Amino acid sequence: MQFSESWLRQYVNPSLDSNALGHAMTMAGLEVEEQHSVAPPFTKIVVAQILSAEQHPDADRLRVCKVDAGTGQELQIVCGAPNARAGIKIPCAMVGAELPPAEAGGKPFMIKVGKLRGVESQGMLCSGRELGLGDDHEGILELPADAPVGEDIRQYLNLDDQIFVIKLTPNKADCLSLMGMAREVSAITGAALCAPKWTPVNVSIQDKLNVTVESTDLCGRFAGRVIRGVNPKAKTPDWIIQRLCNAGQRSISPLVDLSNYVMLEMGQPTHVFDIDKLTGDISVRWAKPGETLELLNGQTVTLQGPDSAGKLQDAGVVADQSGPVALAGIMGGNHCAVTDDTKNIYVEAAYWQPSAIQGRARRFNFSTDAAHRFERGVDPQNAANCLEYLTALIVEVCGGQVGPIDDQVLAIPERKPVKMRLARAEKVIGIPLTQEVVADVFKRLGFEFKQEGGAFVVTPPSYRFDIEIEEDLIEEVARMYGFENIPDVPPVSSLKMSAKAEAKRGVHLLRQRLALQGYQEAVNFGFTDLESEQRLAAATEKDVIAVLNPIASQYGVMRSNLWGGLLGNLKSSLNRGAGRVRLFETGRVFKRDASVQEEAGKVAGFHQPQQLGGLAYGSFVPEQWASADRAVDFFDVKGDLERVLDPLQFTTEAAVHPALHPGRSAQIQLVTPAGKQNIGWIGELHPGLQQAYELPQAPVLFEMDLEAIRNLGIPQPEELSKFPAVQRDLAVVVKQAVSAQTLLDAMNAKKQTLVKAIELFDEFKPKAGSSSMADDEKSLAFRVTLLNPQETLQDAQIEAVMTALLSALEKNCAARLR
């Protein structure tokens, strides 16, 4: 919102200077983003009159002007402006004047006595651009005929007037007008508010245009009137042009200028139709399929109507019998725009439902001041009043005969009372408040209220769409109290250090261990795109959790695993030249689960576990001379996880996952006293997905339940044995289809108390026909560590244990001693 200080002070004039006024507005939540004078600094430029303008003897485009600048003697100034002529009044820079620099950061331009083509020039006649008043430099700036010669141009044009640019928050729609800002300044400073005054125009004709509002969910109030015999070529008053310019608007034509002026001053957008270009009666409705409209900006848009279910309502229109003539609440159509030939007009002021306007302009790739206001909420009670104001201005400037107002009030929103507890306000703001202080705030804001014990029941005004809940009223109290008046008091609380959980390790430790293995942490959104989710989780439309209002199309669904983001990170790293990548991430994933009930931190019907995921890509170690280069594989990553999860033990069991290679993937099973628990997956990326992601090599992926790997249990101390441990090797022959883990499980199941560890240290697969083993057999060698903490182990004890282990393998795995 941009406006001049003088315009604001016409309606509220607090006893504050410009800087103090800007500070007061900022401290009340109306942030002054920019404050500057109408024109940049310059000196010694006065109002002057050209007495004569003769052709330069040696230049076709220059004129030698005699100028009266109020000094008592004529000045001779050479000027190249095409509009330089005798009799007009213009700004004249005297000798010694400093003009604003031509470019930002440049030095001021000093005027000196000089010669142009041999003719002395004693000053300079200025254009608007040279004074910093716009980009017009085609000719010198012409001033009104009654401008006093010799008066400082800054004083005459009020160029020291301050321009305020306010950065409004989206909820402050009531401040998108001069009157709205004046109301706020009056409430902040206590200065009296003076509303604009005008005399309603007498109705002189009875002409009316029939308007039918077909959709009240589009338009809640529609007011309009016919005005005949206007003069569209009349000149817009200079003071209105100046105010529009100071508000960042350019002058177009008197009818358009006056409509824009009322919008800026009162906050009510209006529209003026050329009634002679309309066909029949007017209807306000939603667009029908296939309808098009050429807008005032020259853009032709195709308007979409209801879908097959009758629910989609893309754009509202004002239409005559031939079709749409305006895009409701956004922009008028070019077909019925006012021109210099317009004689009869129809002026409308409506209340468009905010929900019917929101997002429509952006959908057509443009924005307008009207849409900006209507989608936030315009005072529905002020439409007819603003129409009267605009009518008075049009008749004053352009003349005309006025018809009666046709005001249809259909669906104006009801302002429901809001209750604010004084104790709650004190707690939220953090300051002591009295009923008198709060009552004074509401009176200054113009709120109707009543007191009920320790609470205030407030009925918001029709223009305050942002007052809906108790916190909104608390915010108003804080704003009017003054944010800078709220003392800075550090919070005081008795803090109790909680003991570190012995049975659970922190996530930071797991992060640190992964970093020590060469992995880098990634942080991704909890959202992903639908295609990746369906690829990696084989999810159906029913399984996918869609985001209702995604920030972008690639974040349209909630992720059910961490791999989508990590693969995106990998692809990005490869595009930037990385050849070896190790990544991990900790975060929540989201899955549907009807068994989940509503409680603290949980949403009914959805399971949101914390996961730890990662990937490895490229060579298994950085390139070096001491080891041969090879690609990272399943077992390299499994080894990384063993070091990260220590002292927890886990096994892997071959299984199929839709995102992983069918023959190179496995479930991760955590070994616990109660048995094995599935906690995640590990494996190479599926070849189809490798091709989809355009990866030269398949990365190895893993993902685990974070909560499961954090639980360590209470540490159990053990006394160091005074007796030596004994190691024995056990080599057996089994079918190649039998995994080493199966043999380990069979031996561990015997629960031999003297066995402390069993480790696989060798695997041998014979070549065809070159061994006593069959082609489908293999040899596995295990190292068994035995220890008796009470005494030295005897050979008989050792043999008994080894025999029991071999017997378990022979019985459960069809193994034989090699």
C-alpha positions in Angstrom: 0.0 0.0 0.0 1.5 3.3 -1.2 0.3 6.8 -0.4 1.4 10.3 0.4 1.6 11.8 3.9 -0.5 14.8 2.9 -3.3 12.6 1.6 -3.3 10.7 4.9 -3.2 13.8 7.0 -6.3 15.1 5.3 -8.3 12.4 7.2 -6.2 12.0 10.4 -3.5 14.5 11.5 -1.6 13.4 14.6 0.9 15.7 16.2 3.8 13.6 15.0 6.4 14.4 12.4 6.9 12.1 9.3 9.6 9.9 10.9 7.7 9.5 14.2 4.5 8.7 12.2 6.3 6.0 10.2 7.7 4.5 13.4 4.3 4.5 15.1 2.8 2.6 12.2 5.6 0.1 12.1 5.4 -0.6 15.8 1.6 -1.3 15.4 2.3 -4.0 12.8 2.0 -1.7 9.7 5.6 -2.0 8.6 6.8 1.0 6.7 9.0 -0.7 4.1 10.0 2.6 2.4 9.7 6.3 3.1 10.9 9.0 0.8 10.0 12.4 -0.5 8.0 12.9 -3.7 11.0 14.2 -5.5 14.8 13.7 -4.8 16.7 16.6 -3.3 17.5 19.6 -5.5 17.9 23.4 -5.0 17.3 26.8 -6.6 14.5 25.6 -9.0 11.6 28.1 -9.2 8.4 28.7 -11.1 9.1 30.9 -14.2 7.3 32.1 -17.2 8.6 32.1 -20.8 8.1 35.6 -22.2 9.4 34.9 -25.7 10.8 31.9 -27.6 12.9 32.7 -30.7 14.6 30.2 -33.1 18.3 29.7 -32.4 20.4 31.3 -35.2 22.7 28.2 -35.6 20.5 25.3 -34.5 17.2 24.1 -35.9 16.1 22.3 -32.7 17.1 25.0 -30.2 15.1 28.0 -29.0 16.4 31.1 -27.3 13.9 31.9 -24.5 13.4 35.1 -22.5 12.3 34.0 -19.0 10.9 35.8 -16.0 12.0 33.9 -12.9 10.8 36.5 -10.4 14.3 38.0 -10.0 13.4 41.4 -11.5 15.4 40.9 -14.7 14.9 38.7 -17.7 17.0 35.6 -18.1 18.1 34.2 -21.4 18.0 30.5 -21.6 18.6 28.2 -24.5 16.2 25.3 -24.6 15.7 22.3 -26.9 12.2 21.3 -25.7 9.7 21.1 -28.6 6.9 22.6 -26.3 8.9 25.7 -25.3 6.7 28.7 -26.2 5.8 32.1 -25.0 3.2 32.4 -22.2 3.6 29.0 -20.4 4.9 28.6 -16.9 7.6 26.1 -16.2 10.3 25.0 -13.6 13.5 27.0 -14.1 16.8 25.9 -12.6 18.8 29.1 -11.7 22.5 29.4 -12.0 24.0 27.5 -9.1 21.1 25.1 -8.9 21.9 21.4 -8.1 19.7 18.9 -10.0 19.3 15.2 -9.0 21.9 12.8 -10.5 20.8 11.2 -13.8 21.6 7.7 -12.4 21.4 6.2 -8.9 24.6 6.8 -7.1 25.7 9.6 -9.4 26.7 13.1 -8.5 24.3 16.1 -8.5 24.3 18.2 -11.7 25.3 21.8 -11.2 23.8 24.5 -13.4 26.3 27.1 -14.7 26.3 30.0 -17.2 27.3 28.5 -20.5 27.0 28.9 -24.2 25.1 26.7 -26.6 26.1 27.2 -30.3 27.5 30.6 -29.4 24.4 31.9 -27.5 24.7 32.4 -23.7 22.3 30.4 -21.5 21.7 31.6 -17.9 19.9 28.6 -16.5 17.9 25.5 -17.5 14.2 24.8 -18.2 13.4 21.5 -16.6 11.4 18.4 -17.6 9.6 16.2 -15.1 12.4 13.6 -15.5 15.1 16.1 -14.6 13.2 16.8 -11.3 12.8 13.2 -10.5 9.1 13.3 -11.2 8.8 10.4 -13.7 10.3 9.3 -17.0 8.7 12.0 -19.2 11.6 14.0 -20.9 10.0 14.8 -24.3 9.4 18.4 -23.2 9.6 20.8 -20.3 7.1 20.4 -17.5 4.2 22.8 -18.0 2.7 24.3 -14.8 -0.8 25.7 -14.3 -1.4 29.2 -15.5 -1.9 30.5 -11.9 1.4 29.2 -10.6 3.2 32.2 -8.8 6.4 33.2 -10.6 9.5 33.0 -8.4 8.1 30.5 -5.9 10.3 27.5 -5.0 9.1 24.6 -7.1 9.4 22.2 -4.2 7.0 24.3 -2.2 4.6 24.9 -5.0 4.3 21.2 -6.1 4.7 20.0 -2.4 7.7 17.9 -3.4 8.8 17.5 0.2 5.6 15.5 0.8 6.6 12.0 2.1 5.6 8.8 0.3 4.9 5.9 2.6 5.1 2.3 1.3 3.5 -0.1 3.7 4.2 -3.8 3.7 0.9 -5.2 4.8 0.4 -8.7 6.1 -2.3 -10.8 4.3 -4.8 -10.4 7.1 -4.8 -6.6 7.0 -7.1 -6.2 4.1 -8.9 -3.3 5.9 -5.7 -1.2 5.4 -5.7 -1.5 1.6 -7.1 2.0 1.4 -6.5 5.5 2.7 -9.5 5.4 5.0 -8.3 2.1 6.4 -4.9 3.5 7.1 -6.4 6.6 8.6 -8.6 4.4 10.9 -5.5 2.6 12.1 -3.4 5.8 12.6 -6.3 7.3 14.5 -6.5 4.3 16.8 -2.7 4.2 17.3 -2.2 7.9 18.0 -5.6 9.0 19.3 -6.0 11.7 16.7 -9.5 12.5 15.4 -10.7 10.7 12.3 -12.3 12.9 9.5 -14.1 10.8 7.0 -14.5 12.1 3.4 -17.6 14.3 2.8 -19.6 14.8 -0.4 -23.0 15.8 -1.4 -25.1 12.9 -2.9 -26.1 13.7 -6.5 -29.8 14.1 -7.1 -31.4 11.5 -9.3 -32.5 13.2 -12.6 -33.5 10.2 -14.7 -35.2 6.9 -13.9 -33.1 4.7 -16.2 -32.1 1.3 -14.7 -30.3 -1.7 -16.0 -31.8 -5.0 -15.0 -29.2 -7.1 -13.2 -29.7 -10.7 -12.1 -27.3 -12.3 -9.6 -27.6 -16.0 -10.3 -24.9 -17.2 -7.9 -24.8 -15.8 -4.3 -21.7 -17.9 -3.6 -20.0 -15.6 -6.2 -21.6 -12.2 -5.4 -23.1 -11.2 -2.1 -24.0 -7.7 -3.0 -24.3 -5.9 -6.3 -25.0 -2.1 -6.6 -25.1 -0.2 -9.9 -26.5 2.9 -11.6 -26.9 4.4 -15.0 -25.3 7.8 -15.8 -26.1 9.4 -19.2 -24.4 12.3 -21.0 -20.9 12.1 -19.5 -18.0 13.9 -21.1 -15.1 11.3 -21.2 -12.7 14.0 -22.6 -12.9 16.1 -19.5 -9.6 16.7 -17.7 -9.0 14.8 -14.5 -8.3 17.3 -11.7 -4.6 17.8 -11.1 -4.9 17.0 -7.4 -6.4 13.6 -8.2 -3.7 12.9 -10.8 -1.0 13.9 -8.2 -2.5 11.6 -5.6 -2.7 8.7 -8.0 0.9 9.3 -9.1 2.0 9.3 -5.4 0.1 6.0 -5.0 2.0 4.4 -7.9 -0.9 4.8 -10.4 -0.8 6.6 -13.8 -3.5 8.7 -15.2 -5.5 7.0 -18.0 -8.8 8.9 -18.5 -11.1 10.7 -16.2 -13.6 7.9 -15.7 -10.9 5.3 -15.0 -8.9 7.8 -12.8 -11.9 8.5 -10.7 -12.7 4.8 -10.3 -9.1 4.1 -9.2 -9.2 7.1 -6.9 -12.2 5.8 -5.0 -10.6 2.3 -4.8 -7.4 3.8 -3.2 -9.3 6.1 -0.9 -12.2 3.9 0.2 -10.9 0.4 -0.5 -13.9 -0.5 -2.8 -13.0 -1.4 -6.4 -15.6 -0.3 -8.9 -16.0 -0.7 -12.6 -17.4 1.6 -15.3 -19.1 0.0 -18.4 -20.0 1.7 -21.7 -23.7 1.0 -21.5 -24.2 1.5 -25.3 -21.9 -1.5 -25.9 -23.9 -3.9 -23.7 -26.5 -6.2 -25.1 -29.7 -6.5 -23.1 -29.8 -7.2 -19.4 -26.9 -8.1 -17.1 -26.4 -11.4 -15.3 -23.8 -12.3 -12.6 -22.9 -15.9 -12.8 -20.2 -18.6 -13.1 -18.7 -19.0 -16.5 -20.0 -21.6 -18.8 -17.8 -24.1 -20.5 -16.1 -22.8 -23.6 -16.7 -19.1 -23.0 -13.9 -16.6 -23.7 -13.3 -13.0 -22.8 -10.9 -10.4 -24.1 -9.7 -8.4 -21.1 -8.6 -4.8 -20.8 -5.0 -5.8 -20.8 -5.5 -7.4 -24.3 -5.3 -10.9 -23.0 -8.0 -13.4 -24.2 -8.8 -16.0 -21.6 -10.9 -19.2 -21.9 -13.2 -19.5 -18.9 -14.1 -22.9 -17.6 -17.4 -23.7 -15.9 -18.6 -26.6 -13.7 -17.2 -30.1 -14.1 -19.3 -33.2 -14.6 -20.1 -33.2 -10.9 -21.1 -29.6 -11.0 -18.6 -28.6 -8.4 -15.7 -27.0 -10.3 -16.4 -23.2 -10.6 -13.4 -21.7 -12.2 -14.3 -18.0 -12.8 -17.2 -15.7 -12.2 -18.3 -13.3 -14.9 -20.5 -10.3 -15.4 -22.3 -11.1 -18.7 -24.8 -9.5 -21.0 -27.0 -11.4 -23.5 -24.1 -11.9 -25.9 -21.7 -13.4 -23.3 -19.2 -12.3 -20.6 -18.2 -8.6 -20.4 -16.1 -8.7 -17.3 -14.1 -11.1 -15.2 -15.9 -10.8 -11.8 -13.8 -8.9 -9.2 -10.7 -9.1 -11.3 -10.8 -7.1 -14.6 -13.2 -5.7 -17.1 -13.6 -6.8 -20.7 -12.3 -4.8 -23.6 -15.6 -5.0 -25.5 -17.4 -2.6 -23.2 -14.5 -0.4 -22.0 -15.1 3.3 -21.8 -13.4 5.4 -24.5 -13.3 9.0 -25.7 -16.5 8.3 -27.6 -18.4 7.0 -24.5 -21.6 9.0 -23.7 -23.6 6.7 -21.3 -22.1 4.6 -18.6 -23.1 2.0 -16.0 -21.2 2.1 -12.8 -21.1 -0.9 -10.5 -19.8 -1.5 -7.0 -20.1 -5.1 -5.7 -19.1 -7.4 -2.9 -17.5 -10.5 -4.4 -17.1 -13.5 -2.1 -13.4 -13.8 -1.2 -13.5 -17.6 -1.9 -14.8 -16.9 -5.4 -11.9 -14.6 -6.3 -8.9 -16.2 -4.5 -6.4 -17.6 -6.9 -8.4 -16.8 -10.1 -6.2 -13.9 -11.3 -3.0 -15.9 -10.7 -4.5 -18.8 -12.6 -4.7 -16.5 -15.7 -1.1 -15.3 -15.0 -1.8 -11.7 -13.9 -2.8 -9.8 -10.9 -4.9 -6.7 -10.4 -5.5 -4.2 -7.5 -9.2 -5.2 -7.5 -8.5 -8.9 -7.2 -5.9 -8.2 -4.5 -8.6 -6.5 -2.4 -11.6 -8.8 -3.1 -9.8 -12.0 -2.4 -8.8 -10.7 1.1 -12.2 -9.2 1.8 -13.8 -5.8 1.0 -16.3 -4.1 3.4 -19.8 -5.4 2.1 -21.6 -2.5 3.9 -19.7 0.2 2.1 -20.5 -0.7 -1.6 -23.5 1.7 -2.1 -21.7 4.4 -0.1 -18.7 4.2 -2.4 -20.9 4.1 -5.5 -22.5 7.4 -4.3 -19.0 8.9 -3.8 -17.8 7.9 -7.3 -21.0 9.2 -8.8 -20.5 12.6 -7.2 -16.9 12.7 -8.5 -18.0 11.7 -12.1 -20.7 14.3 -12.2 -18.4 17.0 -10.9 -15.7 16.2 -13.4 -17.5 14.7 -16.4 -21.1 15.9 -15.9 -24.1 13.7 -16.7 -27.6 12.8 -15.6 -27.8 10.2 -12.8 -30.2 7.3 -12.4 -31.3 5.6 -9.2 -29.0 3.1 -7.4 -30.1 -0.6 -7.9 -28.7 -2.2 -4.7 -29.1 -6.0 -4.3 -28.1 -7.3 -0.9 -28.0 -11.1 -1.2 -25.4 -12.9 1.0 -23.4 -10.6 3.2 -21.3 -12.5 5.7 -22.4 -12.4 9.3 -19.8 -11.0 11.8 -20.0 -13.4 14.7 -19.1 -12.2 18.2 -15.6 -13.2 19.5 -14.9 -13.7 23.2 -11.6 -12.7 24.7 -10.6 -13.6 28.3 -8.6 -10.9 30.0 -6.5 -13.6 31.8 -5.7 -15.3 28.6 -4.6 -12.0 27.0 -2.3 -11.3 29.9 -0.8 -14.8 29.6 -0.2 -14.6 25.9 1.1 -11.0 25.8 3.0 -11.3 29.0 2.0 -8.0 30.6 -0.6 -7.0 33.2 -3.7 -5.6 31.7 -6.8 -4.0 33.2 -10.3 -3.9 31.8 -10.0 -0.2 31.3 -6.9 -0.6 29.1 -8.5 -3.3 26.9 -11.8 -1.3 26.7 -9.9 1.7 25.5 -8.2 -0.3 22.8 -11.5 -1.6 21.5 -13.0 1.8 21.5 -10.1 3.3 19.6 -10.5 0.5 17.0 -14.2 1.1 16.7 -15.2 -2.4 17.9 -18.6 -3.0 19.5 -18.2 -4.9 22.7 -19.7 -5.9 26.0 -18.1 -7.1 29.2 -19.0 -10.4 30.8 -17.1 -10.8 34.0 -13.4 -11.1 33.2 -14.1 -11.4 29.4 -14.9 -9.1 26.5 -17.4 -10.2 23.8 -16.5 -8.2 20.7 -18.6 -7.9 17.5 -16.0 -7.1 14.7 -16.9 -4.4 12.2 -17.9 -5.4 8.7 -14.5 -4.4 7.3 -12.4 -6.6 9.7 -12.4 -10.0 8.1 -9.3 -11.0 10.2 -11.1 -11.0 13.6 -12.4 -14.6 14.0 -10.9 -16.2 17.1 -9.7 -15.1 20.6 -6.0 -14.8 19.5 -7.0 -12.2 16.8 -8.4 -9.9 19.6 -5.3 -10.5 21.7 -3.2 -9.5 18.7 -5.2 -6.2 18.4 -4.6 -5.5 22.1 -0.8 -6.1 21.7 -0.7 -3.9 18.5 -2.5 -1.0 20.1 -0.6 -1.3 23.4 2.6 -1.1 21.3 5.0 -3.9 20.6 7.9 -1.7 21.8 6.1 -1.0 25.1 6.1 -4.7 26.0 9.1 -5.2 28.2 11.9 -7.6 27.3 11.8 -10.1 30.2 13.8 -13.3 29.9 11.8 -16.4 30.8 12.6 -17.8 34.2 12.1 -21.5 34.9 13.7 -24.1 37.1 15.3 -26.6 34.8 15.9 -30.2 35.7 18.6 -32.2 34.0 17.1 -35.5 33.0 19.3 -38.6 33.2 20.5 -40.1 30.0 18.7 -43.3 29.1 21.1 -46.2 29.6 19.1 -48.6 27.6 18.8 -46.4 24.5 21.5 -44.7 22.5 21.0 -41.3 20.9 20.4 -40.7 17.2 23.5 -38.4 17.2 25.7 -41.4 18.0 24.3 -43.3 15.0 24.9 -40.3 12.8 28.4 -40.0 14.1 29.2 -43.6 13.4 27.8 -43.4 9.8 29.9 -40.3 9.3 33.0 -42.3 10.4 32.2 -44.9 7.8 32.3 -42.1 5.1 28.6 -41.4 4.8 27.3 -37.8 4.5 23.9 -36.8 6.0 21.1 -35.6 3.7 18.0 -33.8 4.8 15.0 -34.1 2.5 11.3 -33.0 2.6 8.8 -35.5 3.9 7.0 -35.0 0.6 7.9 -36.7 -2.7 6.4 -37.1 -6.2 3.7 -39.7 -7.0 5.8 -41.4 -9.7 8.8 -42.0 -7.3 6.5 -43.2 -4.5 4.8 -45.7 -6.9 8.1 -46.9 -8.2 9.9 -47.5 -4.9 7.0 -48.7 -2.8 4.8 -50.3 -5.5 2.0 -48.3 -3.9 -1.5 -48.1 -5.4 -3.6 -44.9 -5.5 -5.4 -46.1 -2.4 -2.1 -46.6 -0.5 -0.6 -43.2 -1.4 -1.1 -40.4 1.1 -1.8 -37.3 -1.0 -0.9 -33.8 0.2 -4.1 -31.6 0.1 -2.2 -28.4 -0.8 1.3 -29.3 -2.2 3.9 -26.6 -2.6 4.9 -28.0 -5.9 3.9 -31.0 -8.1 7.1 -32.9 -7.2 5.9 -32.8 -3.5 2.4 -34.1 -4.0 2.5 -37.1 -1.8 3.9 -38.1 1.6 6.9 -40.5 1.4 6.7 -44.0 2.7 10.5 -44.6 2.5 13.6 -42.5 2.5 15.0 -43.8 -0.8 13.2 -41.4 -3.1 15.0 -38.3 -1.7 18.3 -40.1 -1.4 18.2 -41.2 -5.0 17.4 -37.6 -6.0 20.5 -36.5 -4.0 22.6 -39.1 -5.7 21.5 -38.1 -9.1 22.2 -34.4 -8.3 25.7 -35.3 -7.0 26.5 -37.3 -10.1 25.4 -34.4 -12.3 28.0 -32.3 -10.4 30.9 -34.6 -11.1 30.9 -36.9 -8.0 32.0 -40.5 -8.7 31.8 -42.0 -5.2 28.8 -41.2 -3.0 27.8 -42.3 0.5 24.6 -40.8 1.9 22.3 -41.4 4.9 19.2 -39.7 6.3 17.1 -40.0 9.4 13.5 -39.0 9.2 9.8 -39.9 9.4 8.0 -41.9 6.8 4.2 -42.0 6.4 2.0 -45.1 5.9 -1.7 -45.8 6.2 -2.6 -47.9 9.3 -6.2 -48.1 10.4 -5.1 -49.5 13.8 -3.4 -46.2 14.8 -5.6 -44.2 17.2 -5.6 -40.4 17.8 -3.2 -39.4 20.6 -0.4 -37.0 21.4 2.0 -37.0 18.4 -0.1 -39.4 16.3 -2.8 -38.9 13.7 -5.5 -41.5 13.5 -5.2 -43.9 10.6 -1.5 -43.1 9.9 1.7 -44.7 11.0 4.7 -42.3 11.1 7.8 -44.2 12.2 11.3 -42.8 12.3 13.6 -44.5 9.8 17.4 -44.6 9.1 18.2 -45.0 5.4 21.2 -44.7 3.2 22.9 -45.6 0.0 26.4 -46.4 -1.3 27.5 -45.7 -4.9 30.8 -46.0 -6.8 34.0 -47.8 -5.7 34.1 -49.6 -2.4 37.1 -47.4 -1.2 38.4 -44.1 -2.6 40.8 -44.7 -5.5 44.3 -45.5 -4.3 47.4 -47.5 -5.3 47.2 -50.1 -2.5 44.0 -51.8 -3.6 42.3 -52.8 -6.8 39.3 -50.8 -7.8 35.9 -52.5 -7.6 32.3 -51.4 -7.2 30.7 -51.3 -3.8 28.5 -54.4 -3.2 26.0 -55.8 -0.7 28.6 -57.1 1.7 30.5 -53.8 1.9 27.4 -52.0 3.0 26.4 -54.9 5.4 29.9 -54.5 7.0 29.3 -50.8 7.4 26.0 -51.5 9.2 27.6 -54.0 11.5 30.1 -51.4 12.6 27.4 -48.8 13.0 25.0 -51.0 15.0 27.6 -52.6 17.3 26.9 -54.1 19.8 23.6 -55.1 18.3 23.7 -58.1 16.1 21.7 -58.7 13.0 21.4 -61.2 10.2 20.1 -60.9 6.6 17.7 -63.2 4.9 17.1 -63.2 1.2 13.8 -61.6 0.3 12.1 -59.6 -2.5 11.4 -55.9 -2.4 9.8 -54.0 -5.3 12.6 -51.4 -5.3 15.5 -53.8 -5.0 17.3 -56.3 -7.3 15.4 -59.7 -6.9 18.6 -61.7 -6.4 20.6 -59.2 -4.4 18.2 -58.0 -1.7 17.5 -59.1 1.9 15.6 -58.3 5.0 17.6 -57.1 7.9 16.7 -59.1 11.0 17.7 -57.9 14.5 18.8 -60.7 16.8 17.1 -60.4 20.2 16.6 -62.8 23.1 13.1 -63.2 22.0 14.1 -64.2 18.5 14.7 -62.4 15.2 12.9 -59.1 14.4 12.5 -57.7 10.9 13.7 -54.1 11.0 14.5 -53.1 7.4 15.9 -53.9 4.0 19.3 -53.9 2.2 20.1 -54.6 -1.4 21.0 -53.2 -4.8 18.6 -50.9 -6.7 16.3 -52.8 -9.1 17.7 -52.8 -12.6 14.4 -51.2 -13.9 14.8 -48.3 -11.5 18.4 -48.0 -12.2 17.5 -47.4 -15.8 14.6 -45.0 -14.8 17.0 -42.9 -12.7 19.6 -43.1 -15.5 22.4 -44.4 -13.2 25.5 -46.0 -14.7 25.8 -48.3 -11.7 23.3 -49.7 -9.2 23.7 -48.2 -5.7 23.3 -50.4 -2.6 20.4 -49.1 -0.5 19.4 -49.8 3.1 16.6 -48.7 5.4 15.9 -49.6 9.1 13.5 -48.8 11.9 15.3 -46.2 13.9 13.6 -47.0 17.2 14.6 -50.7 17.0 18.3 -50.0 16.5 18.4 -47.4 19.3 17.4 -49.9 22.0 20.5 -51.5 23.5 19.2 -52.8 26.8 20.9 -52.3 30.1 24.6 -53.2 29.9 25.5 -56.3 31.8 29.0 -56.3 33.3 31.1 -59.5 33.0 34.2 -60.4 35.0 37.3 -60.9 32.9 38.3 -64.6 32.8 41.5 -65.7 34.4 41.7 -68.7 32.1 42.6 -68.8 28.5 40.1 -69.2 25.6 40.4 -72.1 23.2 39.7 -71.9 19.4 38.8 -74.9 17.2 38.0 -74.9 13.5 35.1 -76.8 12.1 34.8 -77.3 8.3 31.7 -78.9 6.8 30.4 -79.6 3.3 26.8 -78.6 2.5 24.8 -77.9 -0.6 25.5 -74.5 -2.3 21.9 -73.5 -1.7 22.4 -73.6 2.1 23.4 -70.2 3.4 26.1 -69.7 6.0 23.6 -68.0 8.3 21.5 -71.2 8.4 24.5 -73.1 9.8 25.2 -70.4 12.3 21.6 -70.4 13.4 21.7 -74.2 13.9 24.9 -74.1 16.0 23.6 -71.1 18.1 20.4 -73.0 18.7 22.3 -75.7 20.6 23.1 -73.1 23.3 26.4 -74.5 24.3 27.4 -72.5 27.4 31.1 -72.8 26.7 30.8 -71.3 23.2 31.6 -67.6 23.2 31.7 -66.9 19.5 31.3 -68.7 16.1 32.7 -66.9 13.0 32.8 -67.9 9.4 36.3 -67.5 8.0 36.4 -69.5 4.8 34.2 -70.6 1.9 35.4 -73.0 -0.8 33.5 -73.9 -4.0 35.2 -76.6 -6.1 35.7 -76.4 -9.9 33.8 -79.0 -11.9 35.4 -82.4 -11.5 38.4 -81.2 -9.6 37.4 -82.1 -6.0 35.9 -84.8 -3.9 32.9 -82.6 -3.5 30.0 -82.6 -5.9 29.5 -79.6 -8.2 26.5 -78.4 -6.2 28.4 -78.5 -2.9 30.6 -76.1 -1.0 32.8 -76.1 2.0 32.3 -73.7 4.9 34.8 -73.3 7.7 33.9 -71.8 11.1 36.2 -70.7 14.0 34.7 -71.6 17.4 35.9 -69.8 20.5 35.3 -71.6 23.8 35.9 -70.3 27.3 35.2 -71.5 30.8 35.6 -68.6 33.3 35.8 -71.0 36.2 38.6 -73.3 35.1 40.9 -74.3 32.3 39.1 -76.2 29.6 39.9 -79.9 29.2 40.1 -81.8 25.9 37.1 -83.9 26.8 34.9 -80.8 27.3 36.1 -79.3 24.1 35.4 -82.4 22.1 31.9 -82.8 23.6 31.0 -79.2 22.5 32.5 -79.7 19.0 30.7 -83.0 18.6 27.4 -81.4 19.6 27.8 -78.6 17.1 28.7 -81.0 14.3 25.7 -83.2 15.2 23.4 -80.1 15.0 24.7 -79.3 11.5 24.4 -82.9 10.3 20.8 -83.1 11.5 19.5 -79.7 10.5 21.5 -78.8 7.5 22.5 -82.1 6.0 26.1 -81.2 6.5 29.1 -83.6 6.7 32.5 -83.1 8.2 35.1 -82.2 5.5 
